[in-house]
Amino acid sequence: MREALRDWKFRRTQREQTIEELRRIWDGDQAFARMRKRIGTKFQDLDHSSV
């Protein structure tokens, strides 16, 4: 019985950590997209100046 409870707690903790990591990744992608949109033209200018 204790082992089953220990396994359940472990799986629950793993699930919570996975969900939190997915939230960070999702938010990170959105933040990156916003940043790219804001400074994208600056990078394009740099790319053209080196050609």
RODRENKE-809241 format. One line per field, with one value per residue (C-alpha): residue number from 1; chain; z, x, y. Coordinates in steps of 0.001 Angstrom, whole numbers, padded with zeros to 6 digits, always signed. Layout:
N
n: c(NUM/...)
chain: c(A/...)
up: c(Z/...)
east: c(X/...)
north: c(Y/...)
//
This chain:
51
n: c(1/2/3/4/5/6/7/8/9/10/11/12/13/14/15/16/17/18/19/20/21/22/23/24/25/26/27/28/29/30/31/32/33/34/35/36/37/38/39/40/41/42/43/44/45/46/47/48/49/50/51)
chain: c(A/A/A/A/A/A/A/A/A/A/A/A/A/A/A/A/A/A/A/A/A/A/A/A/A/A/A/A/A/A/A/A/A/A/A/A/A/A/A/A/A/A/A/A/A/A/A/A/A/A/A)
up: c(+000000/+000860/-002368/-004381/-002586/-003159/-006866/-007144/-005476/-007760/-010899/-009682/-009067/-012477/-014114/-012350/-013370/-016972/-017094/-015644/-018195/-021037/-019755/-019712/-023214/-024535/-022945/-024169/-027770/-027579/-026025/-028728/-031455/-029949/-029684/-033259/-034478/-032659/-033742/-036943/-039213/-037356/-038064/-041706/-041966/-040521/-042927/-045966/-044893/-044725/-048315)
east: c(+000000/+002803/+004578/+001425/+001003/+004667/+004325/+001164/+002841/+005847/+003676/+001673/+004859/+006230/+002971/+002999/+006611/+005852/+002867/+004934/+007692/+005163/+003785/+007273/+008004/+004679/+005158/+008736/+007670/+005145/+007699/+010216/+007673/+006881/+010570/+011228/+008355/+009712/+013322/+012989/+013612/+016825/+018138/+017117/+019058/+022138/+021835/+021639/+024521/+026915/+026126)
north: c(+000000/+002409/+001638/+002362/+005692/+006533/+005711/+007788/+010784/+010419/+010297/+013300/+015283/+014323/+015387/+018761/+019366/+018451/+020775/+023632/+023046/+023073/+026368/+027874/+026636/+027923/+031342/+031412/+030843/+033629/+035980/+035086/+035774/+039183/+040007/+038895/+041069/+044122/+043831/+041837/+044812/+045609/+042120/+042378/+045632/+043942/+041018/+043294/+045489/+042510/+041376)
//
